[in-house]
């Protein structure tokens, strides 16, 4: 009996990505693909999960209800880096392997972060004189796949680059020509621009607080292409009120976005939806990686990118 890979995407993959994913499956005996695209109710995902051996999602919610409904379900792959939309505890309890596809969207996210910096440095292209990125200090908070791409691009602009990542050795960062700092406090106090790439978990939620932001040099710009939950919104409001030079850019609008846009329209920027992985290339890369990881899991038990216990 063929194993069914459910591609469940409220925001579908590009047609080219789906076609390539199908092509991989078609030449691999024992697998078939089913699509659930642009669904309108979570109950539709719950129902579709009942017939799935594997599931590929994007921003879709793999809740406990979805996971418990999948009697045959063995693996869920989030096509992207973040995986906080998977109930990991429920997956572990059911014996379901949860994975992500790290690195596949990294360049797309990095280009967005730099693009947002340029847009704000030039006053949102309002016709008035702006500033340049060259010679400015850039702090990369979490030097993972995306952070490395941000650093590589920023070098081309002549930025002075620092990074903080407590999970890496100094040489893992310094070999790229990036200066190492050993605390968030040091990073924020040194850098005019901060590119934020930490995950959202119990330790990091609200960890980007008023104290860190107030310590940033004049002309401070915080760019968040990670998760909205990591920034303390109450502290952010105070900083924007007290510092007319402070700017906040994010592709995940905070809960107080409407208030911030009304009060500080020239100093905040929020994309209409999460845009980090919204490129044709990232779409294709993540989709193909997800299919290949599922096939490898069933073929030889490969759990290289497993994210649950």
C-alpha positions as CSV (number, residue, x, y, z in Angstrom):
1,X,0.0,0.0,0.0
2,X,1.4,3.4,-1.0
3,X,2.2,5.9,1.7
4,X,0.2,9.1,1.4
5,X,2.1,12.5,1.7
6,X,-0.5,15.2,2.5
7,X,0.6,18.7,1.4
8,X,-1.6,20.8,3.6
9,X,-1.2,24.5,2.8
10,X,-3.7,27.3,3.6
11,X,-1.2,29.4,1.6
12,X,-0.2,27.0,-1.2
13,X,3.2,26.4,-2.6
14,X,3.8,27.9,-6.0
15,X,2.6,25.6,-8.9
16,X,6.2,25.0,-9.9
17,X,7.1,23.8,-6.4
18,X,4.2,21.4,-6.3
19,X,5.0,20.1,-9.8
20,X,8.6,19.4,-8.7
21,X,7.4,17.7,-5.4
22,X,5.0,15.5,-7.4
23,X,7.8,14.6,-9.9
24,X,10.0,13.4,-7.0
25,X,7.2,11.3,-5.6
26,X,6.2,9.9,-9.0
27,X,9.6,8.4,-9.5
28,X,9.8,6.9,-6.0
29,X,7.7,3.7,-5.7
30,X,5.4,3.4,-2.8
31,X,4.4,7.0,-2.3
32,X,1.5,9.3,-3.5
33,X,0.7,12.9,-2.9
34,X,-2.6,14.5,-1.8
35,X,-3.2,18.2,-1.8
36,X,-5.2,20.3,0.7
37,X,-4.9,23.9,-0.5
38,X,-6.6,27.1,0.5
39,X,-8.8,25.4,3.1
40,X,-11.0,27.6,5.2
41,X,-11.6,25.6,8.3
42,X,-9.2,23.8,10.7
43,X,-11.6,20.9,10.7
44,X,-10.7,20.3,7.0
45,X,-7.1,19.7,8.0
46,X,-8.2,17.4,10.8
47,X,-10.2,15.3,8.4
48,X,-7.4,15.2,5.8
49,X,-4.9,14.1,8.4
50,X,-6.9,10.8,8.9
51,X,-5.6,9.5,5.6
52,X,-2.0,10.7,5.8
53,X,1.1,8.8,6.5
54,X,3.1,12.0,6.3
55,X,2.3,15.7,6.2
56,X,4.0,18.8,4.8
57,X,2.8,22.2,6.2
58,X,3.9,25.8,5.9
59,X,2.3,28.2,8.3
60,X,-0.5,25.7,9.0
61,X,-1.3,24.6,12.5
62,X,-0.4,20.9,13.3
63,X,-2.4,21.0,16.5
64,X,-3.0,18.1,18.9
65,X,-6.3,17.5,17.3
66,X,-4.7,17.2,13.9
67,X,-2.0,14.9,15.1
68,X,-4.4,12.7,17.1
69,X,-6.6,12.4,14.0
70,X,-3.8,10.9,12.0
71,X,-4.0,7.2,12.9
72,X,-1.4,6.4,10.2
73,X,0.6,9.6,10.6
74,X,4.3,9.1,11.2
75,X,6.0,12.3,10.2
76,X,5.2,16.0,9.9
77,X,7.6,18.3,8.1
78,X,7.4,22.1,8.4
79,X,8.6,23.5,5.1
80,X,10.7,26.2,6.6
81,X,12.9,26.9,9.6
82,X,10.5,27.8,12.4
83,X,8.3,25.0,13.8
84,X,6.3,26.6,16.6
85,X,3.1,25.8,14.6
86,X,3.6,22.1,15.4
87,X,2.4,20.8,18.8
88,X,5.7,19.0,19.6
89,X,4.4,17.5,22.8
90,X,1.4,15.9,21.0
91,X,3.7,14.7,18.2
92,X,6.1,13.0,20.7
93,X,3.2,11.4,22.6
94,X,1.8,9.9,19.4
95,X,5.2,8.8,18.2
96,X,5.2,11.2,15.3
97,X,8.5,12.6,14.1
98,X,8.4,16.4,13.6
99,X,11.0,18.0,11.3
100,X,11.8,21.3,9.7
101,X,13.8,22.2,6.6
102,X,16.6,24.5,7.9
103,X,18.5,26.6,5.5
104,X,16.1,26.4,2.6
105,X,14.6,29.8,3.2
106,X,17.7,31.4,4.6
107,X,18.8,33.6,1.7
108,X,15.3,34.8,1.1
109,X,14.9,35.9,4.8
110,X,18.3,37.5,4.8
111,X,17.6,39.5,1.6
112,X,14.3,40.7,3.1
113,X,16.1,41.9,6.3
114,X,18.7,43.8,4.3
115,X,16.0,45.2,2.0
116,X,14.0,46.5,5.0
117,X,17.1,48.2,6.3
118,X,17.7,50.0,3.0
119,X,14.0,51.0,2.7
120,X,14.0,52.6,6.2
121,X,17.5,54.1,5.8
122,X,16.1,55.9,2.8
123,X,13.1,57.2,4.6
124,X,10.7,54.7,2.8
125,X,11.8,56.3,-0.5
126,X,9.9,59.5,0.4
127,X,12.1,61.7,-1.7
128,X,14.0,63.2,1.2
129,X,17.6,62.7,2.1
130,X,18.3,59.4,3.9
131,X,21.4,57.6,5.2
132,X,23.6,54.7,4.0
133,X,24.3,51.3,5.4
134,X,28.0,51.6,4.7
135,X,30.1,52.1,7.8
136,X,27.1,51.4,10.2
137,X,27.4,48.7,12.9
138,X,25.2,45.7,12.4
139,X,24.5,43.2,15.2
140,X,23.2,39.7,14.3
141,X,21.3,38.2,17.2
142,X,21.6,34.4,16.6
143,X,24.2,33.4,14.0
144,X,22.4,30.5,12.3
145,X,21.6,29.9,8.7
146,X,19.8,33.2,8.2
147,X,22.3,35.2,10.3
148,X,25.2,33.9,8.1
149,X,23.5,35.1,5.0
150,X,22.7,38.5,6.5
151,X,26.4,38.9,7.4
152,X,27.5,37.9,3.9
153,X,25.2,40.4,2.2
154,X,26.0,43.2,4.7
155,X,29.7,42.8,4.0
156,X,29.0,43.9,0.5
157,X,27.5,47.2,1.9
158,X,30.6,47.8,4.0
159,X,28.9,47.4,7.4
160,X,30.8,46.6,10.6
161,X,29.3,43.3,11.7
162,X,29.0,41.8,15.1
163,X,27.2,38.6,16.2
164,X,26.0,37.0,19.5
165,X,25.1,33.3,19.6
166,X,25.7,31.4,22.9
167,X,25.3,28.1,21.1
168,X,28.3,28.6,18.8
169,X,32.1,28.7,19.4
170,X,33.8,32.0,18.8
171,X,35.7,30.5,15.8
172,X,32.4,29.5,14.2
173,X,31.6,33.2,13.9
174,X,34.9,34.8,13.6
175,X,36.0,32.7,10.6
176,X,33.4,34.6,8.5
177,X,35.0,37.9,9.4
178,X,32.4,38.7,11.9
179,X,33.2,40.1,15.4
180,X,32.1,38.0,18.3
181,X,30.4,39.4,21.4
182,X,29.3,37.3,24.4
183,X,26.1,38.8,25.6
184,X,22.9,40.4,24.1
185,X,23.7,43.5,26.2
186,X,27.0,44.0,24.5
187,X,25.6,43.4,21.1
188,X,22.7,45.9,21.5
189,X,24.9,48.6,23.1
190,X,27.4,48.4,20.2
191,X,25.2,48.2,17.2
192,X,23.0,50.7,15.4
193,X,21.3,48.0,13.4
194,X,20.2,44.7,14.9
195,X,18.9,41.8,12.8
196,X,17.0,39.4,15.0
197,X,16.9,35.7,14.3
198,X,16.2,33.9,17.6
199,X,13.3,31.3,17.9
200,X,10.3,31.9,20.1
201,X,10.4,29.7,23.2
202,X,9.9,30.1,26.9
203,X,13.3,31.6,27.4
204,X,13.2,34.0,24.5
205,X,9.6,35.3,24.6
206,X,9.6,39.0,25.5
207,X,13.4,38.8,25.9
208,X,14.0,41.8,23.7
209,X,13.0,44.3,26.3
210,X,13.1,48.0,26.9
211,X,16.6,47.9,28.5
212,X,18.2,46.3,25.5
213,X,16.5,48.6,23.0
214,X,17.2,51.8,25.0
215,X,20.9,50.8,25.1
216,X,21.3,50.9,21.3
217,X,23.3,53.8,19.8
218,X,21.7,56.8,18.2
219,X,19.8,56.0,15.0
220,X,18.8,52.6,16.3
221,X,17.0,50.1,14.0
222,X,15.7,46.8,15.1
223,X,14.8,44.4,12.2
224,X,12.7,41.3,13.2
225,X,12.3,38.5,10.7
226,X,12.1,35.9,13.5
227,X,8.9,35.8,15.7
228,X,6.8,38.7,17.1
229,X,6.7,37.1,20.5
230,X,10.4,37.6,21.2
231,X,9.9,41.4,21.4
232,X,8.3,42.9,24.5
233,X,5.6,45.0,23.0
234,X,5.1,47.2,26.1
235,X,8.8,48.0,26.2
236,X,8.8,48.6,22.4
237,X,6.0,51.2,22.8
238,X,8.0,53.0,25.5
239,X,11.2,53.1,23.5
240,X,9.4,54.5,20.4
241,X,7.8,57.1,22.6
242,X,11.0,58.2,24.3
243,X,13.4,57.9,21.4
244,X,12.6,59.7,18.2
245,X,15.6,58.1,16.5
246,X,14.4,54.5,17.1
247,X,12.9,52.5,14.3
248,X,11.3,49.0,14.3
249,X,10.9,46.9,11.2
250,X,9.2,43.5,11.1
251,X,7.7,41.0,8.8
252,X,5.5,39.8,11.7
253,X,3.2,42.6,12.8
254,X,3.0,42.9,16.6
255,X,-0.3,42.8,18.4
256,X,-0.1,46.5,18.8
257,X,0.7,47.2,15.1
258,X,-2.3,49.5,14.5
259,X,-1.4,51.7,17.5
260,X,2.3,51.9,16.4
261,X,1.5,52.7,12.8
262,X,-0.9,55.5,13.9
263,X,1.7,57.1,16.3
264,X,5.0,56.3,14.6
265,X,4.1,55.8,10.9
266,X,7.5,57.1,9.7
267,X,9.5,54.9,12.1
268,X,7.8,51.5,11.9
269,X,7.3,49.1,9.0
270,X,5.2,45.9,9.1
271,X,4.7,43.6,6.0
272,X,1.1,42.5,5.3
273,X,2.0,38.9,6.2
274,X,5.1,37.0,7.0
275,X,7.3,37.6,3.9
276,X,10.6,36.0,4.8
277,X,10.2,32.9,2.7
278,X,8.0,34.4,0.1
279,X,10.2,33.9,-2.9
280,X,9.9,31.4,-5.8
281,X,13.3,30.0,-5.0
282,X,12.6,29.5,-1.2
283,X,9.2,28.0,-2.0
284,X,10.7,25.4,-4.3
285,X,13.7,24.7,-2.1
286,X,11.7,24.1,1.1
287,X,9.0,22.0,-0.7
288,X,11.6,19.7,-2.4
289,X,13.5,19.3,0.9
290,X,10.3,18.4,2.8
291,X,9.5,15.6,0.3
292,X,13.0,14.3,0.2
293,X,13.2,14.2,4.0
294,X,9.9,12.2,4.2
295,X,11.1,9.7,1.6
296,X,14.5,9.3,3.5
297,X,12.7,8.8,6.8
298,X,10.5,6.0,5.5
299,X,13.4,4.6,3.4
300,X,16.2,4.4,6.0
301,X,14.9,6.0,9.2
302,X,16.7,9.3,8.5
303,X,15.8,11.8,11.3
304,X,18.5,14.3,10.6
305,X,16.2,17.3,11.0
306,X,14.0,16.0,13.8
307,X,12.9,18.8,16.2
308,X,10.9,16.9,18.8
309,X,12.1,14.4,21.5
